[in-house]
Amino acid sequence: MKAMILAAGLGKRLRPLTATTPKPLLSVGGKPLLQYHLEALAVAGITDIVINTSWLAEQIEDYFGDGGDFGVSISWSREMEPLETGGGIANALPMLGNEPFLIINGDVWTDFPLGSLSLDSGADAHLVMVENPHHNPLGDFALADQFVSLEPGPKYTFSGISVFKPHLFKGFKNSCFALRDVLRPAISSGRVTGAVYGGQWWDIGTVERLRHLDQQLKSGESNR
């Protein structure tokens, strides 16, 4: 399985830090946020990785290079302007191939075992969900048995970790759109499975959360 890390965002909520440093290079626990993903993927045996970049792209690409120093092989998908989550994936399809691929947001930190991900027969996507953090108390999607649902009911937060079949993104090349534009029709058709992960997961969306995680990692803790 190939993997794609979404790393093209502007990081507006993390300014002024991201005015001169791209979000994936912000340091937590003594190393760049993006490095944790590369190391976790290498441990999982997933070494063929696509990373999209846009804002301050040269800094990210120069730092990680071809990925050899981190035990992986990186292909870079440069965007002149950020294409959002869905558009970035669609733009990188030629690099991702025809088999299901793993997607992980570049601005999360987690100890989720990436090697455990797979796609059930008949499903077009699988989402890793987490209990709702303080900054997203209403959640994103419900779960009905193992299927993700848009129906009313208790909801969980999408972790930014998922597996997709590539056909969901075909026809969208060079378009700017959110991942939910692909997800919602597939969910409505009953083709998206999901599971709740109870381990460590952080959404690094603000300077406060970045600094909190940094402190936790340096002290040997990482509770949300």
Order of alpha helices (4+ residues) and beta strands (2+ residues): beta-beta-beta-alpha-beta-alpha-beta-alpha-alpha-beta-beta-beta-beta-beta-beta-alpha-beta-beta-alpha
